[in-house]
Amino acid sequence: MPEGHDHCGGGCEHDDSPELGIQYSLHQKIDVDRVQCLNELEEDSGKYVFKPWEDRLNNDKVVESDADEELLFNIPFTGSVKLKGIIVVGGDSDSHPSRMRLFSNQPGMTFDDVVRSPEQEFEMHQDGTGTLEYATKVAKFSSVSHLSIHFPSNFGSPSTKIIYIGLKGEFTPMRREKVVIATFEARANPADHKTSLTDTPSQQIT
């Protein structure tokens, strides 16, 4: 069993309280224009599964895998995130993902890269309500600027469908350090120092 592998009994829980939607607001901190979804059937469709919690069951925009059941998301944030939980609403029946693997701060991942060990891995259960939370090991996701999510399999369908991915955690904006430009005079320029014989008082020797 891979390190960080959790079954639902220990790694996830149901919660349908109103406060849940407030907690799952990290979609606002994603650099959506730079989100990548590999093996998506429709180009850029993977970007639209990161939406408000109250829209989690709206299946007007979904992502479906193309060549096989795998999907790989590369998700850049606009700052630093302490990731605490994930909710995934998949397609009906067998097209719902059955496993989820999380990688921290590995931008630009491809399917060649997912052979490495993830920071955490879950066996998933079908969630048609968007209330099943997968709790992350916060110590491994305490300073995340880029998150990769790999869905390697589903429950038997030729393709995987995802309607919603919700992320819960704390956000710290990116610090912008001021750049101070100092100009130093390396060598004196005679033109900048107007001293000549005509500038000094004349002296007469008698």
N, C-alpha and C positions, 0 to 999 in steps of 0.2 A: 504494500500500500504506500503511495507517494507521501512524502512529508507534507504536512499541512492539509491532508485529505480529511474532509468532514462529511459525515452523514447528516441528514436533516435533524436527527434527534439531538445533536450537539451543536450543529453549526447554523441552524436557522429556526425561525419561529414565526407564527402568524400574529398579525396585529392589524386590526381594522379601525383603530381609533383615529379621530380627526387630526390629532397631533402628528400622525405619521406623514401626512402630506406636507406639513411644514418642515419636517426633518429632511425629507427627500427633495432638496432644492439645489443640489450641486450641479444640475444641468445648466444653471445660470452661469456657472464658473468654467464651463467648457469652451475652449476655442473651437467653435463648431466648424468654422471654415477649414480647419486643418484636421478634422476627424477623418480617419481612413477606415474603411471596412473592406477587408479582402474576401473575395469569392462571393460578393453580392451579385444577385441576378440583375438588378436595376442599379445603374450608377448613381452614387450619392444617396441611395435610399437608407443606408445605415445611419446617416446623420440624424434622421428624423425620429429615431426611437428614443432619443434623449429629450424628453418633454415633461411638462408639469405632471405631477402625480395624479391630479384630477382628470388628466387626459389619457391615463395609462391604458384604458380599455378601448380607446378610439383606434380602430384598425383601418382607418383610411390610408395611413402611411405605415407600412411594415417593411421589414427587410427579409428577403428570402435568399437562401444560398443557391449557388449556381451549379457548379460541376459535381459537388457532393454535399454532404451534410455539414461540413466545417464552415465556421465563420470566425474571423479574427478582427477585433476592433483595436485601433490605436487612437487613444483619447488624450489629447493635450489639454492641460488646464491653464488658466490665465494667472495662476499663482500656485501656492503650495497647499496641498490638501492632506488632512488626516482622515483617511477613509475608514468608516465604521460599519457600513452595511450596504448591501446591494439587493435590489428587487428585480426580477426578470419575469415578464409576461410573454410567454411563447405562443405559437400557433396552436390550433386545436389538435387534440389527439397526438399522433405520433410525431408531428413536426416540431413539438416543443423540445428545446435542448435538454439533454439528460446529464451533461457534465459541464462544469465551468472552471476555467483555470485563469488565475490572476497573476500578472507580471507587473512589477513596479519599476518605473524609470528606465524603460527599455524602448525608447522611441524608434519608430521605423521597423518594427518587427515584421517578419514574413513567416510563412509556414515552415521555412527551413529553420527558423529560430525557436519554434515551440517545442523542439525536442529537449530543451533545457528544462530543469526543474522550476516550476512556478513558485511564487511566494506562498500561494494557497490554492487549494483545489477542492471543489465541492461536487458531490453527487446531487443532482437536482431532482425535484418533484414537480409535476405539472401544476402550474399556478394560473388559474383563470380569473382571479380577482385582484391580483397585484398586491397581496398582503403578506406574502411569504418572504421573510427577510433572511438573507444569508449574512451572518455576522463575520466580519473580517478580524484577523489578528492585528489589532491596531499597532502593535510594536513593529510589525513588518510594513505597515502602510502609514507611518507617522509623518512622512514628508514626501508626498507624491506630487510631482509636477507632470508626470505622464503615466497613464494606466493602460495596459493592454489586457484585453479579455478574449480568451480563446474558448470557443464552444466546439469541441471536437466531435460530438455525437448527439443524436437525438433518440427518440423512442422507437425508431424503425422506419421512418419516412425517408424517401430518397433525398428530400431537401429539408432544411431547418428554417423555421419562421420565427421571428421575434417582433413583438409589437411594442414593447417598452423595456427600457433599462433605466432603473432609478439608482441614484447614488446618494448615500448619506454620509455626512462628516463635517469637519470644521475646515474653514477656508482662511488662508492668510494671503493677502495681496502681495504681489511681487514688489520687492523694494527697489526703488529707483535711486541709485546713488548719484549725487551731483559730481560732475566732472569739473575740476578746477584747472584752468589753463593759466600757467604762469610764464611770463616772458622774461628771460634774463639776458642782459647784455654781456655777451662773451668777450667782445673786444671793443674798445672805445673807437668811435667814429669821429675823426677830426671835425667833420662837418657839423656834428652835434655839439661841439664845444667851441664856441666862437671866441677864440683867444688869438690875438695877433698883436703885432707891435703897435698898431694904431689904437688898440683898445686899452693900452697901458699908458700911464702918465709919462711924458717925456722927461728925461733927466739931462741936465747940462753940466758938463764937467768944465770947471774953470781952473 
